[in-house]
Amino acid sequence: MKLFKLSLLAFVFVSALSFAQEEQPEAKKGHTNTNKFKQLYDEFATPNMYRAGSGAPGVAYYQQQADYKMDIELDDEHKKIYGYETITYTNNSPDELKYLWVQLDQNMRAKDSKSPLIEISSGKAAQRTSAFVNNYMSSGFDGGFKIEEVSDRKGKPLMYIVNRTMMRVELPKPMETGDKFSFNIKWWYNINDHVNDGGRSGYEQFEDGNRTYVIAQFYPRMAVYNDVEGWQNSQFWGRDEFALPFGNFEVNITVPADHILDATGKLTNRKEVFSETMIKRYNNAKKSFDKPVMIVTQEEAEAAEKGRSNQKKTWKFYAENVRDYGFATSRKYIWDMMAVKVGQSNVMAVSLYAKEGNPLWEQWSTRAVASTLESYSRMTFDYPYHKAISVHARRQGMEYPMICWNYGRPQKDGTYSDRTKFGMISVIIHEVGHNYFPMIVNSDERQWTWMDEGLNTFVQYVAEQDFGRKHPDALSPGQNNYPSRRGPAKNIVPYMGGDQNYIAPIMTKGLNTYQFGNNAYGKPATALNILRETVMGRQLFDYAFREYSNRWMFKHPTPEDFFRTMEDASAMDLDWFWRGWFYTTDWVDIGIKKVRKYYVSSEPTAEVKERVKKYGMKLKDLPQMVYLIPEESEMFKDSMKEGDLLENAPTLKAYLMDNFTKEERKHIKEPKYFYSITFEKPGGLVMPIIVSYTYADGTKTKQSYPAQIWRLNDKEVNRIVASEKEIVSITVDPDLETADVDTSNNSWPRKTKESDFDAFKNKVKQ
């Protein structure tokens, strides 16, 4: 028997006997298609004239428009807000509409609200005092809408009915395609203490008797009507956010004269509400691209805190093509701004905060806003509005067009921890980022929380890393990168490897999910980061993601529109990825089952002889071949006993020399080692197999096998590796980029895991 030094030509053997691997067992019964690479036709809606199969808006795509004119007054003394609004609704759909649905989100806080009754309650060992009093000792807060009038343009009453957080307004006559209808609503409600009683907006009471107000979903708002669901009239229970049509807003807000206020839209009466000094500072801020300029200083804000004006002042705003409206007001506010270049436009990055936020807010808030606009615009489209505002709120993180509330407060002595600093910067990046998702790419938050929170958290991770590079002085000593909480694959492992009884697929209505933060924010953000870094690569992913963002800016996309666009713009079939990550709760676990070392010979093995006999062939009828002999086999051991030493063996290249031309021989490699590696997949998710090979000389190579390697066997797959150098170790997912929940099977030779007791002993010794 002749043994040969290994050569890449050993693959001749694999090809020649491939029929052995293609054998199929006799079918005994049928089965359904459960292949992980099955197309998503069963899950996806059928493309139509409204939404194309490419993921783009269809030729007949439409969306409704709702324009608002509002006069708002905030009663600081009695903590009430009053409004009179005129809504002009345009029916761009092909459908006849007999009635309109209006959202009354504040009714979640009504005296008779059912929202508290859907929550399971149990005795807790410890509760915050305010929560305990509200739950068990309070007579209840009545924060629901008080509707005083619903009328047409001439003031004639319209019939309406209120069902919890939704109001149906009966039309005098059906609206046809292209019709407009204007109607009025007069309302008021009691403003809630959002710090102690919760809520997405409200006031915070300070020891000096002043309040800061962050006011949103404060007015009756039109619901969405579209081709997917008709009226989106899912009730607001408190968690799932909002689906809203775009429109133009003309808003007049009356507050105490000593208040500082900012809001969605352009301020149209700046000369009436600004002092001359403020106007000069504002003009300087429009030219300041390197640092914020104070419009209202801390000294001025502290002086205002001590007074109480009996006068009123009206701030007037106009916002074009926005889906919602919010404002913030207080006499306590410090106000700073700076300019940031976005495409061909200069955008104002703005912060409003009480002195209790300093020095943290003065140092980082507006800089974080500016950096966010740059990063998000790079990943999607140029920010289309003229400003983005970050408002300091005690326990809030909430977003509206051009304005958002953000937490992060130092101790009373002005000191703060890294956790507070990075928590504040991260929430500012996240909430400002919501201008893109869903304020512009206007997904239905009530149905698909992940489409705004997950996509936004993914871009937030990119923006956080950008911020760390732009502002290394924000990092702590020894930190090389911004300490992102969500995004890196390893951070989602505890959730994905957790108790399956308390995990829901991403494609679940937010109200009905377990572990809301992980489900709606963390897992989809991680999935997209893995898709970008590991599956698609940044070039393909970024192009497709921008395509989706631009296709659906100022429109209403669905999950299918996102999935289809990502494939359409990248030429990658990703159905396996969407199904696994978004439609199931499967987890990643890929490991090395076994590694076998082979040698090659001119003499057939017993297995080959048996197969040749089975197919009625004779060995002499086979072409010139090489045969694989496992290092641990008796055949190899017998050969060694006979003195067939490898160092004396001729090369396989020489053995097969006659099979190749002189030119072909120049390109033939001569590896000396031949390995068969079996990868296993105990986890349900198919993912690429990322492998690091370490050689005897200390060098390493990395190879990524596409996820499609699992297409014919979902349990285990085999790869043959021919190497010029001896492989001494193999590691799967060496950089922890796939969210593998169990890395104990990721190495060969298998690493011995240190017991908890041994780890304890070693720690004690140190």
Secondary structure as the mmCIF struct_conf table of DSSP 4:
data_model
#
loop_
_struct_conf.conf_type_id
_struct_conf.id
_struct_conf.beg_label_comp_id
_struct_conf.beg_label_asym_id
_struct_conf.beg_label_seq_id
_struct_conf.end_label_comp_id
_struct_conf.end_label_asym_id
_struct_conf.end_label_seq_id
STRN STRN1 LEU A 3 PHE A 4
STRN STRN2 LYS A 5 LYS A 5
HELX_RH_3T_P HELX_RH_3T_P1 LEU A 8 ALA A 10
HELX_RH_AL_P HELX_RH_AL_P1 PHE A 11 ALA A 16
TURN_TY1_P TURN_TY1_P1 LEU A 17 SER A 18
HELX_RH_AL_P HELX_RH_AL_P2 PHE A 19 GLU A 22
HELX_LH_PP_P HELX_LH_PP_P1 PRO A 25 ALA A 27
BEND BEND1 LYS A 29 LYS A 29
TURN_TY1_P TURN_TY1_P2 LYS A 36 PHE A 37
TURN_TY1_P TURN_TY1_P3 LEU A 40 GLU A 43
BEND BEND2 PHE A 44 PHE A 44
HELX_LH_PP_P HELX_LH_PP_P2 ALA A 45 PRO A 47
BEND BEND3 MET A 49 TYR A 50
STRN STRN3 ARG A 51 ARG A 51
TURN_TY1_P TURN_TY1_P4 GLY A 53 SER A 54
BEND BEND4 GLY A 55 ALA A 56
STRN STRN4 PRO A 57 PRO A 57
TURN_TY1_P TURN_TY1_P5 VAL A 59 ALA A 60
STRN STRN5 GLN A 65 ASP A 75
TURN_TY1_P TURN_TY1_P6 ASP A 76 LYS A 79
STRN STRN6 LYS A 80 THR A 90
BEND BEND5 SER A 93 ASP A 95
STRN STRN7 LEU A 97 GLN A 103
HELX_RH_3T_P HELX_RH_3T_P2 ASP A 105 ARG A 109
BEND BEND6 ALA A 110 ALA A 110
TURN_TY1_P TURN_TY1_P7 LYS A 111 ASP A 112
BEND BEND7 LYS A 114 LYS A 114
HELX_RH_3T_P HELX_RH_3T_P3 SER A 115 ILE A 118
BEND BEND8 GLU A 119 GLU A 119
BEND BEND9 ALA A 125 ALA A 125
HELX_RH_AL_P HELX_RH_AL_P3 THR A 129 TYR A 136
TURN_TY1_P TURN_TY1_P8 MET A 137 MET A 137
BEND BEND10 GLY A 144 GLY A 144
STRN STRN8 LYS A 146 ASP A 152
TURN_TY1_P TURN_TY1_P9 ARG A 153 LYS A 154
BEND BEND11 GLY A 155 GLY A 155
STRN STRN9 PRO A 157 PRO A 157
STRN STRN10 TYR A 160 ASN A 163
TURN_TY1_P TURN_TY1_P10 ARG A 164 THR A 165
STRN STRN11 MET A 166 MET A 175
HELX_LH_PP_P HELX_LH_PP_P3 GLU A 176 GLU A 176
TURN_TY1_P TURN_TY1_P11 THR A 177 GLY A 178
STRN STRN12 LYS A 180 ASN A 190
HELX_LH_PP_P HELX_LH_PP_P4 ILE A 191 ASN A 192
STRN STRN13 ASP A 193 ASP A 193
HELX_RH_AL_P HELX_RH_AL_P4 HIS A 194 ASP A 197
BEND BEND12 ARG A 200 SER A 201
STRN STRN14 GLY A 202 GLN A 205
TURN_TY1_P TURN_TY1_P12 GLU A 207 ASP A 208
BEND BEND13 GLY A 209 GLY A 209
STRN STRN15 ARG A 211 ALA A 216
BEND BEND14 GLN A 217 GLN A 217
BEND BEND15 TYR A 219 TYR A 219
STRN STRN16 ARG A 221 MET A 222
HELX_LH_PP_P HELX_LH_PP_P5 ALA A 223 VAL A 224
STRN STRN17 TYR A 225 ASN A 226
TURN_TY1_P TURN_TY1_P13 ASP A 227 GLU A 229
STRN STRN18 GLY A 230 TRP A 231
BEND BEND16 GLY A 238 ASP A 240
STRN STRN19 PHE A 246 PHE A 246
STRN STRN20 GLY A 247 PRO A 256
TURN_TY1_P TURN_TY1_P14 ALA A 257 ASP A 258
STRN STRN21 ILE A 260 ALA A 263
BEND BEND17 THR A 264 GLY A 265
STRN STRN22 LYS A 266 LEU A 267
BEND BEND18 THR A 268 THR A 268
HELX_RH_AL_P HELX_RH_AL_P5 ARG A 270 VAL A 273
BEND BEND19 PHE A 274 PHE A 274
HELX_RH_AL_P HELX_RH_AL_P6 GLU A 276 ALA A 285
TURN_TY1_P TURN_TY1_P15 LYS A 286 LYS A 287
BEND BEND20 PHE A 289 LYS A 291
STRN STRN23 VAL A 293 VAL A 296
HELX_RH_AL_P HELX_RH_AL_P7 GLN A 298 GLU A 305
TURN_TY1_P TURN_TY1_P16 LYS A 306 LYS A 306
STRN STRN24 LYS A 312 VAL A 322
BEND BEND21 ARG A 323 ARG A 323
STRN STRN25 GLY A 326 SER A 330
TURN_TY1_P TURN_TY1_P17 ARG A 331 LYS A 332
STRN STRN26 ILE A 334 VAL A 342
TURN_TY1_P TURN_TY1_P18 GLY A 343 GLN A 344
STRN STRN27 SER A 345 TYR A 353
HELX_RH_3T_P HELX_RH_3T_P4 LYS A 355 GLY A 357
TURN_TY1_P TURN_TY1_P19 ASN A 358 PRO A 359
HELX_RH_AL_P HELX_RH_AL_P8 LEU A 360 MET A 379
BEND BEND22 THR A 380 THR A 380
BEND BEND23 TYR A 385 HIS A 386
STRN STRN28 LYS A 387 HIS A 392
TURN_TY1_P TURN_TY1_P20 ARG A 394 ARG A 395
STRN STRN29 GLY A 397 TYR A 400
TURN_TY1_P TURN_TY1_P21 PRO A 401 MET A 402
STRN STRN30 ILE A 403 ASN A 406
TURN_TY1_P TURN_TY1_P22 LYS A 412 ASP A 413
BEND BEND24 GLY A 414 GLY A 414
HELX_RH_AL_P HELX_RH_AL_P9 ASP A 418 GLY A 433
TURN_TY1_P TURN_TY1_P23 HIS A 434 ILE A 440
STRN STRN31 VAL A 441 VAL A 441
TURN_TY1_P TURN_TY1_P24 GLU A 445 GLN A 447
HELX_RH_AL_P HELX_RH_AL_P10 THR A 449 LYS A 470
HELX_RH_3T_P HELX_RH_3T_P5 PRO A 472 ALA A 474
BEND BEND25 LEU A 475 LEU A 475
HELX_LH_PP_P HELX_LH_PP_P6 SER A 476 SER A 476
TURN_TY1_P TURN_TY1_P25 PRO A 477 GLY A 478
BEND BEND26 ASN A 481 ASN A 481
BEND BEND27 ARG A 485 PRO A 488
HELX_RH_3T_P HELX_RH_3T_P6 ALA A 489 ILE A 492
HELX_RH_AL_P HELX_RH_AL_P11 VAL A 493 MET A 496
TURN_TY1_P TURN_TY1_P26 GLY A 497 GLY A 497
BEND BEND28 GLY A 498 GLY A 498
HELX_RH_3T_P HELX_RH_3T_P7 GLN A 500 TYR A 502
BEND BEND29 ILE A 506 THR A 508
HELX_RH_3T_P HELX_RH_3T_P8 GLY A 510 ASN A 512
BEND BEND30 TYR A 514 GLN A 515
HELX_RH_AL_P HELX_RH_AL_P12 PHE A 516 PHE A 516
HELX_RH_PI_P HELX_RH_PI_P1 GLY A 517 GLY A 522
HELX_RH_AL_P HELX_RH_AL_P13 LYS A 523 ILE A 530
HELX_RH_PI_P HELX_RH_PI_P2 LEU A 531 MET A 536
HELX_RH_AL_P HELX_RH_AL_P14 ARG A 538 ARG A 551
TURN_TY1_P TURN_TY1_P27 TRP A 552 PHE A 554
STRN STRN32 LYS A 555 LYS A 555
HELX_RH_AL_P HELX_RH_AL_P15 PRO A 559 ASP A 568
TURN_TY1_P TURN_TY1_P28 ALA A 569 ALA A 571
HELX_RH_AL_P HELX_RH_AL_P16 ASP A 575 PHE A 582
BEND BEND31 TYR A 583 TYR A 583
STRN STRN33 VAL A 588 VAL A 588
STRN STRN34 GLY A 591 SER A 601
BEND BEND32 SER A 602 GLU A 603
HELX_LH_PP_P HELX_LH_PP_P7 PRO A 604 THR A 605
HELX_RH_AL_P HELX_RH_AL_P17 ALA A 606 LYS A 614
TURN_TY1_P TURN_TY1_P29 TYR A 615 GLY A 616
HELX_RH_3T_P HELX_RH_3T_P9 LEU A 619 ASP A 621
BEND BEND33 LEU A 622 LEU A 622
BEND BEND34 GLN A 624 GLN A 624
STRN STRN35 TYR A 627 PRO A 630
TURN_TY1_P TURN_TY1_P30 GLU A 631 GLU A 632
BEND BEND35 SER A 633 SER A 633
HELX_RH_AL_P HELX_RH_AL_P18 GLU A 634 LYS A 641
TURN_TY1_P TURN_TY1_P31 GLU A 642 GLY A 643
HELX_RH_3T_P HELX_RH_3T_P10 LEU A 646 ASN A 648
BEND BEND36 ALA A 649 ALA A 649
HELX_LH_PP_P HELX_LH_PP_P8 PRO A 650 PRO A 650
STRN STRN36 THR A 651 THR A 651
HELX_RH_AL_P HELX_RH_AL_P19 LEU A 652 TYR A 655
TURN_TY1_P TURN_TY1_P32 LEU A 656 LEU A 656
HELX_RH_3T_P HELX_RH_3T_P11 MET A 657 ASN A 659
BEND BEND37 PHE A 660 PHE A 660
HELX_RH_AL_P HELX_RH_AL_P20 LYS A 662 ARG A 665
TURN_TY1_P TURN_TY1_P33 LYS A 666 HIS A 667
STRN STRN37 TYR A 673 GLU A 680
BEND BEND38 GLY A 683 GLY A 684
STRN STRN38 ILE A 689 TYR A 695
TURN_TY1_P TURN_TY1_P34 ALA A 696 ASP A 697
BEND BEND39 GLY A 698 GLY A 698
STRN STRN39 LYS A 700 TYR A 705
HELX_RH_3T_P HELX_RH_3T_P12 ALA A 707 TRP A 710
BEND BEND40 ARG A 711 LEU A 712
BEND BEND41 ASP A 714 LYS A 715
STRN STRN40 GLU A 716 SER A 723
BEND BEND42 GLU A 724 LYS A 725
STRN STRN41 ILE A 727 VAL A 732
BEND BEND43 ASP A 733 ASP A 733
TURN_TY1_P TURN_TY1_P35 PRO A 734 ASP A 735
BEND BEND44 THR A 738 THR A 738
STRN STRN42 ASP A 740 ASP A 740
BEND BEND45 VAL A 741 VAL A 741
HELX_RH_3T_P HELX_RH_3T_P13 THR A 743 ASN A 745
BEND BEND46 ASN A 746 ASN A 746
STRN STRN43 SER A 747 TRP A 748
BEND BEND47 PRO A 749 PRO A 749
HELX_LH_PP_P HELX_LH_PP_P9 ARG A 750 SER A 755
HELX_RH_AL_P HELX_RH_AL_P21 ASP A 756 LYS A 765
#
